[in-house]
């Protein structure tokens, strides 16, 4: 079972959901727009079952819990602050014996995982599940797409062919940009799936495609640790 821990970041207390055993290969999981909800906790448990230690930070910790939606909170995020949060979460993993860390993210977290692959060169690999808005800035910062040349680890992308954010055209553009800079990557698209096809708690869930994508994710992580 997972547990909540906390750490201070920029004067704010950031809660993080953790799973798995100390000293295992470790995954920094980046939440989707609704936050570290039950579906994100389930994914973290799946990762622990696959043999990884995980941490999923609550990236909304700087914002008041006043009932506004996750999408509204997402609109207030700034990439510099997000990267600071991920650095703090990675520090917690290291304090628990992690020597190798990869990053995976879902929805907005997929965007952030792409950014983290460029910003933190200690990441062993990155997995982007249907990451939207990779070409859009958060705050006064370059977009993750604009930082593609800085990516220093292999990237796995898993997308829904019916998704609109990212659209198939977006995915093709990101694929081409990674290729232009000779970045090791592998992209897969599932024709029957839209956004959030791995979320078993939503109607968007596609069991067969989700199972295949999760298997590819676990294999990718193991391959690059």
KOLFIDREN-38598 format. One record per residue (C-alpha): residue in three letters; x, y, z. Coordinates in pm, whole numbers, plus 50000, padded with zeros to 5 digits. Example, Ala and Ser with C-alpha at 12.3 -4.5 7.8 and 13.67 -1.06 7.14 Angstrom:
2
<r><res>ala</res><u>51230</u><v>49550</v><w>50780</w></r>
<r><res>ser</res><u>51367</u><v>49894</v><w>50714</w></r>
This chain:
225
<r><res>unk</res><u>50000</u><v>50000</v><w>50000</w></r>
<r><res>unk</res><u>50115</u><v>50350</v><w>49925</w></r>
<r><res>unk</res><u>50171</u><v>50622</v><w>50180</w></r>
<r><res>unk</res><u>50179</u><v>50999</v><w>50183</w></r>
<r><res>unk</res><u>50495</u><v>51187</v><w>50279</w></r>
<r><res>unk</res><u>50576</u><v>51554</v><w>50257</w></r>
<r><res>unk</res><u>50867</u><v>51785</v><w>50191</w></r>
<r><res>unk</res><u>50912</u><v>52162</v><w>50193</w></r>
<r><res>unk</res><u>50949</u><v>52337</v><w>49857</w></r>
<r><res>unk</res><u>50985</u><v>52715</v><w>49830</w></r>
<r><res>unk</res><u>50822</u><v>52761</v><w>50169</w></r>
<r><res>unk</res><u>50526</u><v>52536</v><w>50092</w></r>
<r><res>unk</res><u>50456</u><v>52185</v><w>50220</w></r>
<r><res>unk</res><u>50434</u><v>51948</v><w>49921</w></r>
<r><res>unk</res><u>50260</u><v>51616</v><w>49973</w></r>
<r><res>unk</res><u>50381</u><v>51316</v><w>49773</w></r>
<r><res>unk</res><u>50226</u><v>50971</v><w>49727</w></r>
<r><res>unk</res><u>50486</u><v>50694</v><w>49750</w></r>
<r><res>unk</res><u>50480</u><v>50322</v><w>49670</w></r>
<r><res>unk</res><u>50730</u><v>50037</v><w>49652</w></r>
<r><res>unk</res><u>51033</u><v>49936</v><w>49854</w></r>
<r><res>unk</res><u>51341</u><v>50143</v><w>49934</w></r>
<r><res>unk</res><u>51655</u><v>50090</v><w>49721</w></r>
<r><res>unk</res><u>51463</u><v>49984</v><w>49410</w></r>
<r><res>unk</res><u>51495</u><v>50143</v><w>49068</w></r>
<r><res>unk</res><u>51270</u><v>50443</v><w>49104</w></r>
<r><res>unk</res><u>51011</u><v>50635</v><w>48908</w></r>
<r><res>unk</res><u>50911</u><v>50997</v><w>48939</w></r>
<r><res>unk</res><u>50543</u><v>50992</v><w>48839</w></r>
<r><res>unk</res><u>50390</u><v>51319</v><w>48723</w></r>
<r><res>unk</res><u>50018</u><v>51359</v><w>48787</w></r>
<r><res>unk</res><u>49740</u><v>51440</v><w>48544</w></r>
<r><res>unk</res><u>49527</u><v>51755</v><w>48559</w></r>
<r><res>unk</res><u>49286</u><v>51633</v><w>48832</w></r>
<r><res>unk</res><u>49582</u><v>51586</v><w>49068</w></r>
<r><res>unk</res><u>49711</u><v>51288</v><w>49266</w></r>
<r><res>unk</res><u>49368</u><v>51128</v><w>49273</w></r>
<r><res>unk</res><u>49262</u><v>50766</v><w>49307</w></r>
<r><res>unk</res><u>49348</u><v>50683</v><w>48947</w></r>
<r><res>unk</res><u>49702</u><v>50821</v><w>48985</w></r>
<r><res>unk</res><u>49746</u><v>50627</v><w>49307</w></r>
<r><res>unk</res><u>49633</u><v>50313</v><w>49124</w></r>
<r><res>unk</res><u>49896</u><v>50368</v><w>48856</w></r>
<r><res>unk</res><u>50161</u><v>50413</v><w>49125</w></r>
<r><res>unk</res><u>50054</u><v>50082</v><w>49279</w></r>
<r><res>unk</res><u>50080</u><v>49915</v><w>48939</w></r>
<r><res>unk</res><u>50436</u><v>50046</v><w>48912</w></r>
<r><res>unk</res><u>50519</u><v>49912</v><w>49257</w></r>
<r><res>unk</res><u>50377</u><v>49574</v><w>49155</w></r>
<r><res>unk</res><u>50617</u><v>49586</v><w>48858</w></r>
<r><res>unk</res><u>50910</u><v>49623</v><w>49098</w></r>
<r><res>unk</res><u>50967</u><v>49998</v><w>49116</w></r>
<r><res>unk</res><u>50977</u><v>50252</v><w>49397</w></r>
<r><res>unk</res><u>50765</u><v>50555</v><w>49304</w></r>
<r><res>unk</res><u>50687</u><v>50906</v><w>49413</w></r>
<r><res>unk</res><u>50404</u><v>51125</v><w>49280</w></r>
<r><res>unk</res><u>50421</u><v>51486</v><w>49401</w></r>
<r><res>unk</res><u>50117</u><v>51710</v><w>49435</w></r>
<r><res>unk</res><u>50208</u><v>51992</v><w>49199</w></r>
<r><res>unk</res><u>49916</u><v>52204</v><w>49318</w></r>
<r><res>unk</res><u>50059</u><v>52252</v><w>49668</w></r>
<r><res>unk</res><u>50119</u><v>52624</v><w>49613</w></r>
<r><res>unk</res><u>49751</u><v>52682</v><w>49535</w></r>
<r><res>unk</res><u>49466</u><v>52703</v><w>49786</w></r>
<r><res>unk</res><u>49237</u><v>52402</v><w>49809</w></r>
<r><res>unk</res><u>48927</u><v>52610</v><w>49750</w></r>
<r><res>unk</res><u>48729</u><v>52380</v><w>49525</w></r>
<r><res>unk</res><u>48847</u><v>52506</v><w>49188</w></r>
<r><res>unk</res><u>48894</u><v>52242</v><w>48921</w></r>
<r><res>unk</res><u>49217</u><v>52071</v><w>48829</w></r>
<r><res>unk</res><u>49207</u><v>52238</v><w>48487</w></r>
<r><res>unk</res><u>49190</u><v>52579</v><w>48653</w></r>
<r><res>unk</res><u>49480</u><v>52488</v><w>48881</w></r>
<r><res>unk</res><u>49679</u><v>52356</v><w>48586</w></r>
<r><res>unk</res><u>49643</u><v>52695</v><w>48417</w></r>
<r><res>unk</res><u>49826</u><v>52853</v><w>48712</w></r>
<r><res>unk</res><u>50133</u><v>52629</v><w>48694</w></r>
<r><res>unk</res><u>50474</u><v>52768</v><w>48604</w></r>
<r><res>unk</res><u>50742</u><v>52542</v><w>48460</w></r>
<r><res>unk</res><u>51019</u><v>52678</v><w>48683</w></r>
<r><res>unk</res><u>50815</u><v>52595</v><w>48992</w></r>
<r><res>unk</res><u>50718</u><v>52255</v><w>48853</w></r>
<r><res>unk</res><u>51082</u><v>52165</v><w>48792</w></r>
<r><res>unk</res><u>51165</u><v>52275</v><w>49146</w></r>
<r><res>unk</res><u>50893</u><v>52041</v><w>49273</w></r>
<r><res>unk</res><u>51026</u><v>51749</v><w>49071</w></r>
<r><res>unk</res><u>51377</u><v>51813</v><w>49199</w></r>
<r><res>unk</res><u>51249</u><v>51798</v><w>49556</w></r>
<r><res>unk</res><u>51057</u><v>51477</v><w>49486</w></r>
<r><res>unk</res><u>51365</u><v>51320</v><w>49327</w></r>
<r><res>unk</res><u>51559</u><v>51419</v><w>49638</w></r>
<r><res>unk</res><u>51312</u><v>51223</v><w>49849</w></r>
<r><res>unk</res><u>51363</u><v>50919</v><w>49627</w></r>
<r><res>unk</res><u>51739</u><v>50949</v><w>49669</w></r>
<r><res>unk</res><u>51698</u><v>50969</v><w>50047</w></r>
<r><res>unk</res><u>51519</u><v>50634</v><w>50018</w></r>
<r><res>unk</res><u>51809</u><v>50469</v><w>49842</w></r>
<r><res>unk</res><u>51725</u><v>50544</v><w>49479</w></r>
<r><res>unk</res><u>52034</u><v>50545</v><w>49260</w></r>
<r><res>unk</res><u>51855</u><v>50546</v><w>48924</w></r>
<r><res>unk</res><u>51542</u><v>50749</v><w>48850</w></r>
<r><res>unk</res><u>51315</u><v>50763</v><w>48545</w></r>
<r><res>unk</res><u>51019</u><v>50994</v><w>48487</w></r>
<r><res>unk</res><u>50674</u><v>50907</v><w>48355</w></r>
<r><res>unk</res><u>50373</u><v>51132</v><w>48320</w></r>
<r><res>unk</res><u>50009</u><v>51125</v><w>48217</w></r>
<r><res>unk</res><u>49810</u><v>51399</v><w>48041</w></r>
<r><res>unk</res><u>49966</u><v>51726</v><w>48165</w></r>
<r><res>unk</res><u>50218</u><v>51502</v><w>48340</w></r>
<r><res>unk</res><u>50327</u><v>51370</v><w>48003</w></r>
<r><res>unk</res><u>50412</u><v>51725</v><w>47903</w></r>
<r><res>unk</res><u>50607</u><v>51770</v><w>48224</w></r>
<r><res>unk</res><u>50789</u><v>51437</v><w>48182</w></r>
<r><res>unk</res><u>50909</u><v>51561</v><w>47841</w></r>
<r><res>unk</res><u>51027</u><v>51883</v><w>48004</w></r>
<r><res>unk</res><u>51200</u><v>51694</v><w>48285</w></r>
<r><res>unk</res><u>51389</u><v>51484</v><w>48030</w></r>
<r><res>unk</res><u>51538</u><v>51809</v><w>47899</w></r>
<r><res>unk</res><u>51593</u><v>51981</v><w>48233</w></r>
<r><res>unk</res><u>51735</u><v>51701</v><w>48450</w></r>
<r><res>unk</res><u>52006</u><v>51498</v><w>48282</w></r>
<r><res>unk</res><u>52013</u><v>51242</v><w>48563</w></r>
<r><res>unk</res><u>51690</u><v>51086</v><w>48435</w></r>
<r><res>unk</res><u>51751</u><v>50737</v><w>48294</w></r>
<r><res>unk</res><u>51448</u><v>50749</v><w>48065</w></r>
<r><res>unk</res><u>51115</u><v>50925</v><w>48016</w></r>
<r><res>unk</res><u>50768</u><v>50794</v><w>47932</w></r>
<r><res>unk</res><u>50506</u><v>51032</v><w>47794</w></r>
<r><res>unk</res><u>50146</u><v>50910</v><w>47814</w></r>
<r><res>unk</res><u>49924</u><v>51131</v><w>47593</w></r>
<r><res>unk</res><u>50106</u><v>51447</v><w>47695</w></r>
<r><res>unk</res><u>49924</u><v>51754</v><w>47567</w></r>
<r><res>unk</res><u>50041</u><v>52114</v><w>47540</w></r>
<r><res>unk</res><u>50406</u><v>52021</v><w>47484</w></r>
<r><res>unk</res><u>50424</u><v>52313</v><w>47242</w></r>
<r><res>unk</res><u>50271</u><v>52564</v><w>47485</w></r>
<r><res>unk</res><u>50456</u><v>52765</v><w>47754</w></r>
<r><res>unk</res><u>50366</u><v>52768</v><w>48121</w></r>
<r><res>unk</res><u>50479</u><v>53098</v><w>48263</w></r>
<r><res>unk</res><u>50760</u><v>53302</v><w>48114</w></r>
<r><res>unk</res><u>50956</u><v>52996</v><w>48004</w></r>
<r><res>unk</res><u>51042</u><v>52815</v><w>47680</w></r>
<r><res>unk</res><u>50804</u><v>52537</v><w>47584</w></r>
<r><res>unk</res><u>50907</u><v>52174</v><w>47640</w></r>
<r><res>unk</res><u>50906</u><v>52137</v><w>47260</w></r>
<r><res>unk</res><u>51157</u><v>52422</v><w>47231</w></r>
<r><res>unk</res><u>51388</u><v>52235</v><w>47469</w></r>
<r><res>unk</res><u>51391</u><v>51912</v><w>47267</w></r>
<r><res>unk</res><u>51758</u><v>51955</v><w>47180</w></r>
<r><res>unk</res><u>51839</u><v>51939</v><w>47554</w></r>
<r><res>unk</res><u>51678</u><v>51599</v><w>47612</w></r>
<r><res>unk</res><u>51940</u><v>51360</v><w>47748</w></r>
<r><res>unk</res><u>51755</u><v>51030</v><w>47791</w></r>
<r><res>unk</res><u>51549</u><v>50793</v><w>47574</w></r>
<r><res>unk</res><u>51181</u><v>50890</v><w>47541</w></r>
<r><res>unk</res><u>50884</u><v>50656</v><w>47500</w></r>
<r><res>unk</res><u>50559</u><v>50813</v><w>47378</w></r>
<r><res>unk</res><u>50221</u><v>50641</v><w>47408</w></r>
<r><res>unk</res><u>49927</u><v>50818</v><w>47246</w></r>
<r><res>unk</res><u>49564</u><v>50780</v><w>47149</w></r>
<r><res>unk</res><u>49494</u><v>50803</v><w>46778</w></r>
<r><res>unk</res><u>49162</u><v>50976</v><w>46851</w></r>
<r><res>unk</res><u>49308</u><v>51228</v><w>47096</w></r>
<r><res>unk</res><u>49285</u><v>51600</v><w>47018</w></r>
<r><res>unk</res><u>49547</u><v>51719</v><w>47271</w></r>
<r><res>unk</res><u>49790</u><v>51594</v><w>47162</w></r>
<r><res>unk</res><u>49645</u><v>51546</v><w>46817</w></r>
<r><res>unk</res><u>49802</u><v>51302</v><w>46570</w></r>
<r><res>unk</res><u>49955</u><v>51606</v><w>46398</w></r>
<r><res>unk</res><u>50108</u><v>51718</v><w>46729</w></r>
<r><res>unk</res><u>50250</u><v>51370</v><w>46787</w></r>
<r><res>unk</res><u>50399</u><v>51365</v><w>46437</w></r>
<r><res>unk</res><u>50562</u><v>51704</v><w>46494</w></r>
<r><res>unk</res><u>50713</u><v>51595</v><w>46826</w></r>
<r><res>unk</res><u>50836</u><v>51271</v><w>46669</w></r>
<r><res>unk</res><u>51000</u><v>51468</v><w>46388</w></r>
<r><res>unk</res><u>51163</u><v>51711</v><w>46630</w></r>
<r><res>unk</res><u>51315</u><v>51429</v><w>46834</w></r>
<r><res>unk</res><u>51441</u><v>51268</v><w>46514</w></r>
<r><res>unk</res><u>51590</u><v>51597</v><w>46395</w></r>
<r><res>unk</res><u>51806</u><v>51610</v><w>46707</w></r>
<r><res>unk</res><u>51887</u><v>51236</v><w>46696</w></r>
<r><res>unk</res><u>51719</u><v>51174</v><w>47030</w></r>
<r><res>unk</res><u>51651</u><v>50804</v><w>47100</w></r>
<r><res>unk</res><u>51277</u><v>50761</v><w>47114</w></r>
<r><res>unk</res><u>50992</u><v>50529</v><w>47032</w></r>
<r><res>unk</res><u>50632</u><v>50637</v><w>46972</w></r>
<r><res>unk</res><u>50320</u><v>50421</v><w>46965</w></r>
<r><res>unk</res><u>49965</u><v>50529</v><w>46882</w></r>
<r><res>unk</res><u>49648</u><v>50329</v><w>46950</w></r>
<r><res>unk</res><u>49381</u><v>50376</v><w>46685</w></r>
<r><res>unk</res><u>49089</u><v>50285</v><w>46915</w></r>
<r><res>unk</res><u>49193</u><v>50522</v><w>47192</w></r>
<r><res>unk</res><u>49151</u><v>50886</v><w>47280</w></r>
<r><res>unk</res><u>49289</u><v>51079</v><w>47575</w></r>
<r><res>unk</res><u>49344</u><v>50907</v><w>47912</w></r>
<r><res>unk</res><u>49305</u><v>50558</v><w>47767</w></r>
<r><res>unk</res><u>49505</u><v>50407</v><w>48056</w></r>
<r><res>unk</res><u>49275</u><v>50552</v><w>48322</w></r>
<r><res>unk</res><u>49064</u><v>50254</v><w>48429</w></r>
<r><res>unk</res><u>48832</u><v>50483</v><w>48625</w></r>
<r><res>unk</res><u>48711</u><v>50676</v><w>48321</w></r>
<r><res>unk</res><u>48494</u><v>50583</v><w>48022</w></r>
<r><res>unk</res><u>48798</u><v>50668</v><w>47807</w></r>
<r><res>unk</res><u>48971</u><v>50351</v><w>47931</w></r>
<r><res>unk</res><u>49065</u><v>50102</v><w>47661</w></r>
<r><res>unk</res><u>49160</u><v>49780</v><w>47835</w></r>
<r><res>unk</res><u>49348</u><v>49606</v><w>47555</w></r>
<r><res>unk</res><u>49536</u><v>49915</v><w>47440</w></r>
<r><res>unk</res><u>49599</u><v>50020</v><w>47798</w></r>
<r><res>unk</res><u>49742</u><v>49681</v><w>47888</w></r>
<r><res>unk</res><u>49969</u><v>49688</v><w>47585</w></r>
<r><res>unk</res><u>50086</u><v>50044</v><w>47657</w></r>
<r><res>unk</res><u>50156</u><v>49969</v><w>48023</w></r>
<r><res>unk</res><u>50355</u><v>49662</v><w>47923</w></r>
<r><res>unk</res><u>50561</u><v>49872</v><w>47684</w></r>
<r><res>unk</res><u>50617</u><v>50129</v><w>47959</w></r>
<r><res>unk</res><u>50744</u><v>49871</v><w>48209</w></r>
<r><res>unk</res><u>50970</u><v>49709</v><w>47949</w></r>
<r><res>unk</res><u>51110</u><v>50049</v><w>47851</w></r>
<r><res>unk</res><u>51187</u><v>50142</v><w>48209</w></r>
<r><res>unk</res><u>51361</u><v>49810</v><w>48276</w></r>
<r><res>unk</res><u>51555</u><v>49834</v><w>47952</w></r>
<r><res>unk</res><u>51700</u><v>50173</v><w>48040</w></r>
<r><res>unk</res><u>51773</u><v>50125</v><w>48409</w></r>
